[in-house]
Amino acid sequence: MALFDRFKKSTTHADPSQATESSRPGQPPASPSDQGGGLIARFRQGLKKTSDLLNTDIRDLFKREGQLVDDQLLDKLFAILVKTDMGGGPASEIRDRIQNDFRGRVVHMDEVLETVKAVLRDLMKQDCQPIAVAQTGTTVILVVGVNGSVKTTSIAKLAYRFTSQGKHVVLGAADTFRAAAVQQLSIWAERIGAEIVTGKSGSDPASVAHRAVAQALERQADFCIIDTAGRLQTQVNLMQQLEKVRRVVANLIPEAPHEVLLVLDATAGQNGLSQAQGFSEAAGCTGIVLAKLDGTAKGGVIVPIRTRFQLPVKFIGLGERAEDLAVFDSAKFVDAMFGEQQESDS
């Protein structure tokens, strides 16, 4: 219960009546970690393992007077990049750019780092990706992900994000195969002031999703966020169950779900790629929530996920507190991978 206690403490003084400018329709509500220069500081803290690896290992490749860019140096640089969990594809693109720009020249570390960052910015670039909000009525968000990816916690943070801005939220605890997930979501719903719809253990998840959306419509709720099963006996079963959930939701609101968010554990490394592929095929994901980016993860895994699946990263989970969910900013994220401090972060 320690985590729940910390969560409760962090939400004690939240005033749902205090809506901000960013809570207008069509925009996601702001959270404290999104505002001002604090976001890049939180990114740097969450990506410390990655930035330490990049800055230390790349610095070791270069002498004070510079280093000749040859095959040996390029191979070493490639190996360093792969260790950040970005995978062989993005690392190869960076290696090729360094080779094209500097091969046969003596260069300084700063020149190489600027090129590495430029390639990463290109790979990670995405348009501003707020939550897709229904033009009228209730916005339905399905949340998917494997068990252990802090999916339920991420749903609680997302719900807190909305309720703290005066939005009416209904949660659907449709991960009925895990009693602990239903219990956790119920505790959080009470503490953040959200309604919740549950079902008996092992009951049909689609029926819970249907009742949750129906209740949200009846109560004229702004958001209905539905937790889904993280794992069934086979991938086929999982796909069929998620398709059924989508179908019953669309029966009530034809445009729903408006978002299907995939929660990925930043500490999972390359396993995140297989998770993204499986759930993208099963659920038709529209965006990613990268969780557990709390200093223990190597955040480079988001690079191949972005380049391979072209899914926008919507939010970053930066810790255990209720407010530790930030809107993703790709440029700040890349800078934080190298531990940089922007002028705005003062």
N, C-alpha and C positions, 0 to 999 in steps of 0.2 A: 504493500500500500504506500510505500515511500514516494514513488513517482506520482501517484494520485494526489498525495499531500502537497508535493511541490507544485503540481498543476493547480490545485485549489488555491494555494497561496498566491500564485501568479495571476489569478483571475479575480481575486477578492475585491479589488477596487475598480474593476471594469464597469463602465457605465454605458449600457447599451443605448441609452437615449442620446448620447453624444455622437451624432453622425457627422462625418467630415465631408469635405468637398468631394473626395474620391469615392464616396459611396453613392454617387449618382448612378442611375440606370446605365448599364453598358460598361461600367468600370468596376474593377475589383476594389474593395475597401482597402485602405492603407493599413499598415501595421507599424509599430514603432521601429522595427528593424529595417523598414523600407525607406525611411525618411532621412534626408540630409546625407552627411558623409558616413553615417553609421553602417550602411550596407556593405561598403567595400571593406570596412574594418572587420565585420562579421565574416565576410567571404575569406579574408586573409586568415582569420583564426581557424575557420573550417578547413582551409586548404593548406594548413601549415606543413603537413607531411609532404604534400606535393611540392610546395615551394622550396622546402629545405632540400629535397632531392634534386630538383632542377638547378637551383643556385649553387649548391655545394658540388654536385657531380660535374656540371658543365664548367664551373670555375676551375675544377681540377684538370680539365682538358687543356687549359690555356696557361701559357707562361705570361709573365708581366709584359714582355715585349711583343706578345702575340704568338700565333701558332699557324703553321702551314696547314692549309686545308687539303688533305689527301684522303685516300681510301681508308686508311687506318683511323684517322680522326672521325671521318663520316660514320664508320661502323660503330665506333664508341658512342658517338652522339645518338645514333639510332637506338642502341641498347639502353641508354639513359632514358630516352623518351618512352620506350616500351614499358619501362619500369613504373611509369606513372599511371599505367592501366589504359593508356590511350590506344593501344593495339598497334598492329603492324601497318595498317592502311594509312592512318594519319601520320605515323612516324615516318613512313616512306615518303609521303608528300613533303614533309619538312626536310628530310634528308636530300631529296631531289632539288628542292629550292636552294638549299645551302650549296649543293654541288654546282648548280647552274650559276649562282651569283659569285661564289668565292673560290672555286676549285683552282689550286695552284697558287693562291695568294696567301700571304701572311696576314691574318686578321686578328682583331682583338675580340674578347668575349662579348663586349657590348654589341658589336655589329651582328654577331651570330644570334644573340638573344633577341634583338629587335626583329630579325628575320623570322625566328621561330614564333614570336608573338604575332607577327603579321599574318603568317599562315594560319595559326590557330584562330585569329579573329575572323578570317575568311571562312574557315570551316564551321565556326560556331555562330556566325551571324544569323540572326533571325529578326523578323519584324516584331514590334511590340505585341505581346500575346496575352491580353487580359482574358479573363474567363468569359466565354461566350454566354451572354445572358439573354434569356427569352425576351422577345419584344414586349410581350405582355404576360402576366401571370407568373407561374412558378417555373424556375430554372431547375432542371434535373441534372445532377452530376452523378455518374457511376464512378466508383473508385475500385480499381483492380490491382492485383499484385500478389506475389507469393506470400505464404505464411512466413512470418519472421522479418518482413520488410518494413515493419512499423506502419503498416497500412492503416490500422485502426487509430493509432496515435496521430497520423497525418490527417485523417478525417476529423478528429477532434480539433486539431489546430485550424483546419480550414473552416470548420463550423464556428470556432471561436473568432476567427477573422471576420466572419459575417455578423455574428450576434453582437460583437463589440461595436459594430457600426449601426446597431438598431435594426438589423435584418431578422426576419422571422424564419427560423430554420427547423425543418423536420428531418430527422435521421432515420434511415431504414437499415436495421441490423440484419441484412440478408445473408451474412456468413453464418448460417445456422448450423454448420457442421463443427463449429468451434464455440463451445459454450463460453470460454474465457473471453472471446472477442465480443460477444453479445454483452457480457457482464461489464467489460471495460467501457464499451461505448455507452451503456446505460448510465454508468457512474459519471462519465464525462458530460453526457447530455444534461443531467441534473445540475452539474456544477456550472455549465456555461449558459444555461437557460434555453436549451433546445428541446423540442419534443422528440420522442423516439418511438418507433414502431418495431416490435420484436415478434418472434414466432417461437414455437416449441423447438427444442433441440432436434436437429435432423429433418425439420419440416422443409417444405418446398421453398427455396429462396425466392423464386419468382412471385409466389403469393405474398411474401413479406414486402417485396419491392412494389407490387401492385397496391397493397394496403397503404404503404408509406406515401406513394404519390397521390392516392385518393384522399388521404388525410391532409396532405399539403394543399391540395386543391380546395378541399372543404374549408380549411382554416385560412385560405388565401396567403399561404406562406411564400416568402420570396425564394427560398431555396429548399430543395429536397436532395439530400446527399445519401447515396445508397452504398453501403459496404457490400462486397461480393465475396464469394468463396475464393480462397487463395489456392486451393488444390483439391481436385477430385481424383478418382481412381485412375483415370487416363486423360490424356489431352483431349480426346474426342468428347468425353463426358463434360469436361470443363467448357469446351467450346459450345456444346449443346446447351449447357446451363446458362452461360452468358448470353447466348442468342435468345433464349427464352425470356430472360430478364429484360433484354432490350425490347423484345416484342410486346410484353405486357405493359411496359412503360409507354411505348408508342401508342398502344390502344387507348390510353388516357390522354396523352399529349402527343399529337402526331409528330412534332418536331423533336421530341425527346428521344434519348438523352441529348442534352445540349453540349455536354462534355463527357468524355470517358478518360479519366486520369489514371495513368499507370504509376504506381509508387515503386521506385527502385531504391534499393539499399546501396549507398555509395561505397560501403565497405565490401560489397560482393564482387568487385573487380569485373573480370571478363564474364562472369556468370550473368551479369546484368544484360549482356547482349542476347543470350538465349532467352532470358525472361522477356525482354522487349519484343523479340520475334514471336514467341508463343502467344503472349497476350495481345499483340497487335493483330495477329491473325484471328484470335478468338473473339476479341471485344471491339475491334475497330477503334483503337486508342486515338485520342486527339491531342494528348499532351502528357508530359512527364512531371512528376514530383520527385526530385532527388533528395532522399532522406538520409539521415545519419551523417551529414557533412559537418562533423563536430570536432575535427582535428585528428581523428583516428583513420580517416579514409584517404585514399588517393583518388581525387576527383576526376582524373583524366578519362575515366570510363565514359563520361558523358560525351566526349568528343566522337568516338566511333558510333555511339547510339544516335547522335544528331546526324552524322554524315550518312549512315546506313539506312536509317528509317525515316529521316526527315521529320521527326516529331519535335515540336517546340517544347522547350523546358519551361514550364509555367511557374513552378515554385521550387525553392530550396529549403530543406529542413536543416536548421543550424543549431539545434540543441533540443532539450527536453521541455523547455517552458512552453506555455500555451502560445505565446507571441513569437516563438522561434520558427516562423515560416515567412520567408521573404520572396517577393516577386523576383524572378530570375532576370539578370542583366548580363548579356553575353560578354560585352566589352569589359565590365568590371570583374566578371568571373575570370577571364583570361589574365587580366592584370594581377588578380589575387593568386593565380597559379604560380606567379613569380614573386609573390610577396610585396608587390608594389603598393605604394601609397599615393593616391591621387591628391591634387590640390584641394579637391572638395572634401577630402576626408580629414578635416582638421577640427 
